Amino acid sequence: MDAQLTDRLIQIRRQIHTQPELGYEEENTSRLVQQELDRLGIDYISNVAGTGVIATLTRGQGPCVAIRADMDALPMQEETGLPFSSAISGKMHACGHDIHTTMLIGAAALLKDMDFRGSIKFLFQPSEEGPANDPEKKSGARKFVEAGHLDNVQAALGLHVDPSLPVGQISYALGPALACTGFFTIEVRGKAAHAGASPQLGIDAVLIASQLVQSAQAIVSRQTPPMETAVLSFTKINGGVAPNVIADKVILEGTIRALNLDIYEGVVAHLQQIIDGLKLIHRTEIIFDLYFTIPSVLNNKQVHRQLQVSLTDVFGETNTLEKVPLLAGEDFCYYSRKVPSMFYLLGAQDPASPEYYLHHPKVIFNEACIPFGSSFLAKGAVALLEGFR
């Protein structure tokens, strides 16, 4: 990649970073993507799943592959101090989707001048971080797949920046690579009463909630096979009105993670059983809402083999690292369960802030990763076309 394109991509990245938009609200980001595609003369369709854009570059007859970037930001206040920090209060690109979008634009610019046979789809996807305010509670990737946009695709490739990995390195895991993920709320409905004079007339939502949290800890330690990976975390609790009133409501929030889909579904089922038991014991209502759930990302060995030469060309022989799976969620899972796919973690560590990771208000991503990511997406797409001929 030449210096002129690199500088242009850094400008694009900073423009997106300064104006972060949440899921299904990526109007400005989508407009910028369309402007860049117009400059390149690449055909596209817009308003896909709301704000999404899908571009297609075709050279003759051949297979079709897809390369993907997500565009949404997170609802958090940026604390990096960067001169191009978020100008929108309470919103930040703390997961690097601004760089993902930029790298896919860069890949399009490179592929515009590359020789290949077949079609390459560029998936600029909204709302990876969750369903946002979608009434169907679906993320962007799920909507892309369900709308048929991968029906003619033979393979898919995606990248995610990793601020713990040095620039110039890339990592991966084969098979289940990222976790089945669920977010839940549990509402315990009790009955208020005087906490000193007549506690027997109430139904203590705090007591029930504490029993629920304690009992649920045995799901992973005693109900899950020890060689399987699973996590059940309660991360938020809220309830009660006064020190002398039995709480009539407590709301718990948390997340469930597992690599194996059957194990994940088992954790959910066991949690539901505990809730049902406490409802019976305390003769009250407990509402369990698993409001967002996605399966694990599945990385395909054959696709990885087809990308070996591209990986070596861009990163060298020693900088492609196989690692253990990561218990983070990624809606790239829907692509990976539709077509053979690979999802890699791209080194983006900033020397000034190596201690901060994804979703932290002080995380900084090293822009030097952009040429690596764009080049690999471009070369990888061509390699996949050749491999599926």
C-alpha positions in Angstrom: 0.0 0.0 0.0 1.4 3.4 -1.0 1.8 6.3 1.4 -0.9 8.4 -0.3 -3.6 5.7 0.2 -2.4 5.1 3.8 -2.7 8.8 4.6 -6.2 8.9 3.0 -7.3 5.9 5.1 -6.0 7.5 8.3 -8.1 10.6 7.5 -11.1 8.5 7.0 -10.6 6.6 10.2 -10.3 9.8 12.2 -13.4 11.2 10.7 -15.4 8.1 11.7 -13.8 8.0 15.1 -14.7 11.6 15.8 -18.4 11.0 14.9 -19.3 7.6 16.5 -22.7 6.2 15.9 -24.5 3.4 17.7 -26.1 0.3 16.2 -28.6 1.0 13.4 -27.8 4.7 13.7 -24.7 4.7 11.5 -26.1 7.3 9.0 -23.0 9.4 8.6 -20.7 6.4 8.6 -22.8 4.8 5.9 -22.8 8.0 3.9 -19.0 8.3 4.1 -18.7 4.6 2.9 -20.9 5.3 -0.1 -18.9 8.4 -1.0 -15.7 6.5 -0.9 -17.2 3.7 -3.0 -18.4 6.3 -5.5 -14.9 7.7 -5.7 -13.6 4.2 -6.5 -16.4 3.5 -9.0 -17.6 0.4 -7.2 -21.3 -0.5 -7.4 -23.2 -1.0 -4.1 -26.6 -1.2 -2.6 -27.4 0.9 0.5 -30.0 0.9 3.3 -29.3 -2.8 3.9 -30.7 -3.8 7.3 -31.1 -0.1 7.8 -27.8 1.6 7.5 -25.7 -1.2 5.9 -23.9 -1.0 2.6 -22.9 -4.0 0.4 -20.6 -3.3 -2.5 -19.7 -5.9 -5.2 -16.6 -5.9 -7.5 -16.8 -8.5 -10.3 -14.2 -9.6 -12.9 -15.5 -12.2 -15.3 -17.0 -15.5 -14.3 -16.1 -17.2 -11.0 -17.0 -17.8 -7.4 -18.1 -15.2 -4.9 -16.4 -14.4 -1.5 -17.2 -11.8 1.1 -15.1 -9.6 3.3 -16.7 -7.8 6.2 -16.4 -4.7 8.5 -18.8 -3.5 11.2 -19.6 0.2 11.7 -21.2 0.8 15.1 -19.7 2.4 18.2 -20.4 1.8 21.9 -22.4 3.9 24.4 -19.5 5.1 26.5 -17.5 8.3 27.1 -14.1 8.4 25.5 -11.1 9.2 27.8 -8.2 8.7 25.4 -7.3 12.4 25.1 -6.6 11.9 21.4 -6.9 15.1 19.2 -9.5 13.3 17.2 -11.5 12.0 20.2 -15.2 11.5 20.0 -17.1 14.7 19.5 -20.3 13.0 20.6 -20.9 12.8 24.3 -21.5 9.2 25.6 -20.4 7.5 22.4 -17.0 6.0 21.5 -15.4 3.7 19.0 -13.9 1.6 21.8 -14.0 -1.6 19.9 -12.2 -0.4 16.8 -15.1 -0.6 14.3 -13.9 2.7 12.8 -10.7 0.9 11.8 -12.6 -2.1 10.5 -14.6 0.1 8.2 -11.5 2.0 7.1 -9.6 -1.2 6.3 -12.5 -2.5 4.2 -12.5 0.8 2.2 -8.7 0.3 1.8 -9.2 -3.3 0.6 -11.7 -2.0 -1.9 -9.2 0.5 -3.2 -6.5 -2.1 -3.6 -8.8 -4.7 -5.2 -10.0 -2.1 -7.7 -6.6 -2.4 -9.4 -6.0 -6.1 -8.8 -6.5 -9.0 -11.2 -8.9 -11.7 -10.2 -11.7 -13.8 -11.5 -15.1 -13.9 -9.7 -16.9 -11.5 -7.4 -16.0 -9.9 -4.1 -18.6 -8.6 -1.7 -17.8 -5.9 0.7 -20.1 -6.1 3.7 -20.3 -2.8 5.6 -22.5 -4.0 8.4 -24.4 -2.1 11.1 -25.0 -3.1 14.7 -22.5 -5.8 15.6 -22.5 -4.9 19.3 -26.0 -6.1 19.8 -29.6 -5.6 18.6 -29.6 -1.9 19.8 -33.2 -0.8 19.5 -34.2 -3.3 16.8 -37.7 -4.6 17.5 -36.7 -8.1 16.3 -33.7 -8.1 18.6 -31.3 -9.0 15.8 -27.8 -7.8 15.0 -26.6 -6.6 11.6 -24.9 -9.8 10.6 -28.0 -11.9 11.3 -30.1 -9.6 9.2 -27.6 -9.7 6.3 -27.7 -13.5 6.3 -31.4 -13.8 6.7 -32.0 -11.4 3.8 -30.0 -13.7 1.5 -26.9 -11.6 0.9 -24.6 -14.5 1.5 -26.6 -17.1 -0.5 -24.2 -16.9 -3.5 -21.0 -16.6 -1.3 -18.5 -19.5 -1.1 -16.4 -18.1 1.8 -16.2 -15.1 4.2 -13.2 -13.4 5.8 -13.2 -10.9 8.7 -10.7 -9.1 11.0 -10.9 -7.5 14.4 -8.3 -5.2 15.8 -6.6 -6.5 19.0 -4.9 -3.8 21.2 -3.0 -6.5 23.1 -1.2 -7.7 20.0 1.7 -5.8 18.4 1.2 -4.2 15.0 2.4 -6.6 12.3 1.1 -9.7 14.0 -2.2 -11.6 13.5 -3.7 -14.4 15.5 -6.5 -17.0 15.1 -8.1 -20.1 16.6 -9.6 -22.9 14.6 -13.0 -24.4 15.2 -15.0 -22.5 17.8 -12.9 -19.3 18.0 -15.2 -16.9 19.8 -17.9 -17.6 22.3 -21.6 -18.3 22.2 -22.8 -15.2 24.0 -26.0 -14.1 25.8 -27.0 -11.1 27.8 -29.9 -11.4 30.3 -32.0 -9.6 32.8 -33.8 -11.3 35.7 -36.5 -9.5 37.5 -37.4 -10.8 40.9 -40.8 -9.7 42.0 -41.4 -9.7 45.8 -43.8 -8.0 48.1 -43.1 -4.9 50.3 -43.5 -5.0 54.0 -42.1 -3.3 57.1 -38.6 -4.8 57.5 -38.6 -4.6 61.3 -42.2 -4.8 62.5 -43.7 -7.3 60.0 -41.2 -8.9 57.6 -43.3 -12.1 57.6 -45.9 -10.2 55.5 -43.5 -9.5 52.7 -41.7 -11.5 50.0 -38.1 -10.5 50.1 -36.8 -9.9 46.6 -33.2 -9.2 47.9 -33.1 -12.6 49.7 -34.4 -14.4 46.6 -32.0 -12.6 44.3 -29.1 -13.5 46.6 -30.1 -17.1 46.7 -30.4 -17.1 42.9 -26.8 -15.6 42.4 -25.3 -18.1 44.9 -27.1 -21.1 43.4 -26.2 -20.2 39.9 -22.5 -20.3 40.7 -22.8 -24.1 40.8 -23.9 -24.3 37.2 -20.4 -23.9 35.8 -18.5 -25.5 38.7 -20.8 -28.6 39.1 -23.1 -28.9 36.1 -20.6 -28.2 33.3 -18.0 -30.8 32.3 -14.6 -29.7 33.6 -13.0 -29.9 30.1 -15.6 -27.5 28.6 -15.4 -23.8 28.8 -18.3 -21.7 30.2 -18.8 -18.5 32.1 -21.9 -17.2 33.9 -21.4 -13.7 35.3 -23.8 -11.5 37.2 -22.7 -8.0 36.5 -25.4 -5.7 37.8 -27.9 -5.7 40.7 -30.5 -3.1 41.6 -33.4 -3.1 44.0 -34.9 -1.9 47.2 -36.3 1.5 48.3 -35.4 2.1 52.0 -33.5 0.4 54.9 -36.8 -0.4 56.7 -38.8 -1.8 53.8 -38.6 -5.3 52.4 -37.7 -5.0 48.7 -40.5 -5.7 46.4 -38.3 -5.9 43.3 -34.7 -6.7 42.4 -33.3 -6.7 38.8 -30.2 -8.7 38.0 -28.2 -8.4 34.8 -25.4 -10.5 33.4 -23.8 -12.6 30.6 -23.4 -16.2 29.6 -20.5 -17.5 27.5 -19.4 -20.9 26.2 -17.5 -22.2 23.2 -19.8 -25.2 22.6 -23.4 -24.4 21.7 -24.7 -27.4 23.6 -22.9 -26.4 26.7 -24.2 -22.8 26.3 -27.7 -24.0 26.0 -27.2 -26.3 29.0 -26.1 -23.3 31.2 -29.2 -21.4 30.1 -31.5 -24.4 30.9 -29.9 -24.9 34.3 -30.3 -21.2 35.2 -34.0 -21.5 34.2 -34.4 -24.5 36.5 -33.0 -22.6 39.4 -35.3 -19.7 38.7 -38.3 -22.1 38.5 -37.4 -23.6 41.8 -37.1 -20.3 43.6 -40.4 -19.2 42.1 -42.0 -22.3 43.7 -40.3 -22.0 47.0 -41.1 -18.3 47.5 -44.4 -18.4 45.7 -43.6 -15.3 43.6 -42.8 -14.3 40.1 -39.3 -14.2 38.5 -38.9 -13.1 34.9 -35.9 -14.4 33.0 -35.2 -12.5 29.8 -32.3 -13.7 27.6 -32.8 -10.7 25.4 -29.7 -11.2 23.1 -28.0 -14.5 22.2 -25.6 -15.5 19.5 -23.7 -18.7 18.7 -19.9 -19.1 18.5 -17.8 -18.1 15.6 -16.6 -21.2 13.7 -13.2 -20.9 11.9 -12.7 -23.2 9.0 -9.4 -25.1 8.5 -9.7 -25.3 4.8 -10.3 -21.6 4.4 -7.3 -20.9 6.7 -5.1 -23.1 4.5 -6.2 -21.2 1.4 -5.1 -18.0 3.2 -1.6 -19.2 4.2 0.2 -17.5 1.3 -1.6 -14.2 1.9 -0.8 -14.3 5.6 2.9 -14.9 4.8 3.0 -12.1 2.2 1.5 -9.6 4.6 2.8 -10.6 8.0 5.8 -12.8 7.4 6.2 -16.5 8.4 6.6 -15.9 12.2 3.9 -13.4 12.8 0.8 -15.5 12.3 0.0 -17.0 15.7 -2.4 -19.7 16.6 -4.0 -19.0 20.0 -6.7 -20.4 22.3 -10.3 -19.3 21.7 -11.5 -16.1 23.2 -14.7 -15.8 25.2 -15.8 -12.6 23.5 -18.9 -12.6 21.4 -19.0 -11.6 17.7 -21.9 -11.6 15.3 -19.6 -12.7 12.5 -20.8 -16.0 13.9 -23.8 -15.8 11.5 -21.5 -15.6 8.5 -19.4 -18.4 9.8 -22.4 -20.7 10.2 -23.7 -19.8 6.7 -20.5 -20.3 4.7 -16.9 -21.5 5.4 -15.1 -18.6 7.1 -12.1 -17.3 8.9 -12.0 -14.5 11.5 -8.6 -13.2 12.6 -7.4 -10.8 15.4 -5.2 -8.1 14.0 -2.3 -6.6 16.0 -3.2 -2.9 16.9 -1.3 -2.3 20.1 -0.4 1.3 20.8 2.9 1.7 22.7 1.5 4.6 24.7 -1.4 2.6 26.2 -0.7 -1.2 26.0 -2.6 -1.9 29.2 -6.1 -1.1 27.8 -8.2 -3.6 26.0 -11.4 -3.5 23.9 -14.4 -1.6 25.4 -12.3 0.5 27.7 -12.7 4.3 27.6 -8.9 4.8 27.3 -8.2 2.2 24.7 -6.1 3.5 21.8 -5.7 1.5 18.5 -2.5 1.9 16.5 -3.3 3.3 13.1 -0.2 1.5 11.7 -2.3 -1.6 11.6 -4.5 -0.2 8.8 -2.2 -1.1 5.8 -1.7 -4.6 7.2 -5.5 -5.2 7.5 -6.4 -3.7 4.2 -3.7 -5.6 2.4 -4.6 -8.9 4.0 -8.3 -8.5 3.3 -7.5 -7.7 -0.4 -5.0 -10.5 -0.9 -7.1 -12.9 1.1 -10.2 -12.3 -0.9 -8.3 -13.1 -4.2 -6.7 -16.2 -2.6 -10.2 -17.5 -1.6 -11.5 -16.9 -5.1 -8.7 -18.9 -6.5 -9.2 -21.6 -3.9 -12.9 -22.0 -4.7 -12.6 -22.2 -8.5 
